[in-house]
Amino acid sequence: MTEGYSYRAAMAAEYDRAFPHVSKYFVPFLLRAARLGSGQNVLDVATGTGLAAEAALAVVGASGSVVAADILPDMVAQARRRLDRTPNASVAVEDGQALSFRDETFDVVLCGLGLMFFPDPARGLSEFHRVLTAGGRAAVSVAASSRLAYDGRIRVALARHVPGLAEATSRYFAIGDAARLVSLFDDAGFVDVETHTQKHGFTVPSFDAFYGPFERAGSIGQALSSLPEEVRHIVREEVRRDLNDTGGPVEVEVEVRFASGRR
């Protein structure tokens, strides 16, 4: 096993330990937006470690099926550990912008907190539309704004100190605009497009408990690890001040936007 592979696998495992409380809270709203029901065949794109796929399995039951797909092999490996005992679940390494599945394969496509990572979200939604059966529904969730994203303060602070990240950060949060997201669904050919937001406050025991996992997981961890130590310290202290850390529990308010449309 190479050092790079070990690092990426460790980051995927850390993600599964550190952030499921955030993802899990918003998953039921995603499934509701998708009108998920018993017996449906589901594709969960950008599945991460498989949390939404696992929840979807409980809804579709033994007569349905779920394919959990992600572009990152280490995330897929983590999802496989979660889902491998379920006979009607499978996992696959897939690019959400170029899915390998045939047209009209799935009744539902889910993408929970993943579309904002796509270099071309419009292309991704077109792929979701293509693989849906007639009348099938796609549902996505995205960060509603930089101020009310669980990772928003860190991404904005990073973009201030790493100019190369500014464009990606702007694109990451732009998709949370309701009009923009509805327009993307419309352009991909969806009808009956709906959008709404859900807000929730998370209490973390300390600033270190909040910030530490970001240093060890995901794209933020990768970005931080590439910076000089003094810049990492500056970013950390900016986020600490922004969260009004006083040495006790930290309150992080999160707002997620959901959108869905029918093929």
C-alpha positions in Angstrom: 0.0 0.0 0.0 1.5 3.3 -1.0 1.7 6.3 1.3 -0.7 8.3 -0.8 -3.3 5.6 -0.8 -3.0 5.2 3.0 -3.5 8.9 3.4 -6.6 9.0 1.2 -8.1 5.9 2.9 -7.5 7.5 6.3 -9.2 10.7 5.1 -12.3 8.7 4.0 -12.5 6.9 7.3 -12.1 10.2 9.2 -14.9 11.7 7.1 -17.2 8.8 8.2 -16.3 9.4 11.9 -16.4 13.2 12.0 -19.3 14.4 9.8 -22.2 11.8 9.7 -24.2 13.8 12.3 -24.5 16.7 9.8 -25.2 14.5 6.7 -27.7 12.2 8.5 -29.8 15.1 9.8 -30.5 16.3 6.3 -30.9 13.0 4.5 -34.6 12.5 5.4 -35.4 15.8 3.7 -33.6 14.6 0.6 -35.5 11.4 0.4 -38.8 13.3 0.9 -37.9 15.6 -2.0 -37.3 12.6 -4.2 -40.8 11.1 -3.3 -38.9 7.9 -2.5 -41.1 4.9 -2.1 -41.2 1.1 -1.7 -39.9 -1.0 -4.6 -38.0 1.8 -6.4 -34.6 1.5 -8.1 -32.3 4.2 -6.8 -29.0 5.7 -7.8 -27.2 7.7 -5.1 -24.6 9.9 -6.9 -21.6 11.3 -4.9 -22.6 8.9 -2.2 -19.6 9.6 0.0 -19.6 6.9 2.6 -23.1 5.7 1.7 -25.3 7.4 4.4 -28.1 8.5 2.0 -27.9 5.1 0.2 -28.3 3.3 3.5 -31.3 5.4 4.4 -32.8 4.9 0.9 -32.6 1.1 1.3 -34.7 1.3 4.4 -37.4 3.0 2.3 -37.3 1.0 -0.9 -37.3 -2.3 1.0 -36.4 -5.7 -0.4 -38.3 -5.2 -3.6 -36.2 -2.1 -4.5 -32.5 -1.6 -5.0 -29.9 1.1 -4.5 -26.6 1.7 -6.3 -24.2 3.9 -4.3 -21.7 5.7 -6.6 -18.9 8.1 -6.0 -15.9 9.3 -8.1 -13.5 8.7 -5.2 -12.5 5.0 -4.8 -11.7 5.5 -1.1 -15.2 6.8 -0.4 -16.6 3.9 -2.4 -14.6 1.5 -0.3 -16.1 3.1 2.9 -19.6 2.9 1.4 -19.0 -0.8 0.6 -18.2 -1.5 4.2 -21.6 0.1 5.2 -23.7 -1.6 2.5 -22.0 -4.9 1.7 -24.4 -7.0 3.8 -27.4 -5.8 1.9 -28.2 -8.0 -1.2 -30.1 -5.3 -3.0 -27.3 -2.7 -2.7 -24.3 -2.2 -4.8 -21.5 0.3 -5.0 -19.5 1.7 -8.0 -16.8 4.2 -8.8 -18.7 6.6 -11.1 -18.2 10.1 -12.5 -21.5 11.9 -11.9 -20.9 13.9 -15.0 -20.4 10.8 -17.2 -22.4 8.0 -15.7 -21.8 4.5 -17.2 -25.5 3.4 -16.8 -27.9 3.0 -19.7 -30.7 5.5 -20.4 -33.8 5.1 -18.2 -32.3 2.7 -15.7 -33.4 4.3 -12.3 -36.7 5.5 -10.8 -34.9 8.0 -8.5 -31.5 9.7 -8.6 -30.2 11.2 -5.3 -27.3 13.5 -4.8 -26.8 14.7 -1.3 -24.4 17.6 -0.7 -22.5 16.6 -3.7 -23.6 18.6 -6.7 -21.6 21.7 -5.6 -18.4 19.7 -6.0 -19.1 19.0 -9.7 -16.9 21.1 -12.1 -20.0 21.2 -14.4 -23.3 20.8 -12.4 -25.4 21.3 -15.5 -23.7 18.3 -17.1 -24.3 16.2 -14.0 -28.0 17.1 -13.9 -28.3 16.2 -17.6 -26.8 12.8 -16.7 -29.3 12.3 -13.9 -32.1 13.1 -16.3 -30.8 10.6 -18.9 -30.6 7.6 -16.5 -34.1 8.3 -15.0 -37.1 6.4 -16.2 -40.0 8.4 -17.6 -41.7 10.1 -14.6 -38.7 9.4 -12.4 -37.4 12.1 -10.0 -34.0 13.5 -9.1 -33.4 15.2 -5.8 -30.3 17.1 -4.7 -29.1 19.0 -1.7 -26.5 21.7 -1.6 -25.1 24.3 0.7 -27.5 27.2 0.8 -24.8 29.9 1.5 -21.3 30.3 2.6 -22.3 31.8 6.0 -24.7 28.9 6.7 -22.6 25.9 5.5 -21.0 23.6 8.0 -17.7 24.0 6.2 -18.4 27.5 4.8 -16.2 29.6 7.1 -13.2 27.4 6.4 -13.6 27.4 2.6 -14.0 31.2 2.6 -10.9 31.7 4.8 -8.9 29.3 2.5 -10.0 31.2 -0.6 -8.7 34.4 0.9 -5.2 32.9 1.3 -5.1 30.6 -1.6 -6.1 32.6 -4.7 -6.3 29.4 -6.8 -9.3 28.2 -4.7 -11.3 31.4 -5.1 -13.1 30.4 -8.3 -13.9 26.9 -7.0 -15.2 28.3 -3.7 -17.4 30.8 -5.6 -18.8 28.0 -7.8 -19.3 25.8 -4.7 -21.7 28.3 -3.1 -23.3 29.8 -6.2 -25.4 26.7 -6.8 -27.2 27.3 -3.5 -29.0 30.2 -5.0 -32.6 29.1 -5.6 -33.0 30.7 -9.0 -29.7 29.3 -10.2 -30.5 25.8 -9.1 -34.0 25.8 -10.6 -32.6 27.1 -13.8 -30.1 24.2 -13.9 -32.9 21.7 -13.4 -35.0 23.4 -16.1 -32.1 23.4 -18.6 -31.5 19.7 -18.0 -35.1 18.9 -19.0 -36.8 18.4 -15.7 -40.4 19.5 -15.0 -42.3 20.2 -11.8 -39.1 21.5 -10.2 -39.3 22.3 -6.5 -36.9 23.9 -4.1 -36.8 24.7 -0.4 -34.4 25.0 2.5 -34.0 23.4 5.9 -32.0 25.0 8.8 -30.5 23.3 11.8 -28.0 24.3 14.6 -25.3 21.9 15.6 -23.5 22.1 19.0 -19.9 20.9 18.9 -18.1 20.4 22.3 -15.2 22.7 21.4 -13.6 24.6 18.5 -10.9 21.9 18.2 -13.6 19.2 17.9 -15.2 21.2 15.1 -12.0 22.2 13.2 -9.8 19.2 13.8 -11.7 16.8 11.5 -11.5 19.3 8.6 -7.7 19.2 8.9 -7.8 15.4 8.5 -10.5 14.8 5.9 -11.9 15.8 2.5 -10.9 18.5 0.1 -10.3 21.0 2.9 -7.9 18.6 4.6 -6.0 18.3 1.3 -5.9 22.0 0.8 -4.7 22.7 4.3 -2.0 20.1 4.2 -0.5 21.8 1.2 -0.1 25.2 2.9 2.9 26.4 5.0 2.3 26.0 8.7 2.0 29.8 9.3 -0.8 30.1 6.7 -2.6 27.1 8.2 -2.4 28.8 11.6 -3.8 32.1 10.2 -6.7 30.2 8.6 -7.5 28.4 11.8 -7.5 31.5 13.9 -9.7 33.4 11.4 -12.3 30.6 11.6 -12.0 30.6 15.4 -12.8 34.3 15.6 -15.6 33.9 13.1 -17.3 31.3 15.2 -16.8 33.5 18.4 -15.0 30.7 20.2 -14.8 31.4 23.9 -13.3 28.0 24.9 -16.6 26.2 25.4 -19.1 24.5 23.0 -19.3 26.0 19.5 -22.6 26.6 17.8 -22.7 26.1 14.0 -25.9 26.9 12.2 -26.4 25.1 8.9 -28.9 25.8 6.0 -29.2 23.3 3.2 -31.1 23.8 0.0 -33.1 20.9 -1.6 -34.3 20.8 -5.2 -36.0 18.1 -7.1 -37.5 17.6 -10.5 -39.4 15.0 -12.6 -38.2 13.6 -15.9 
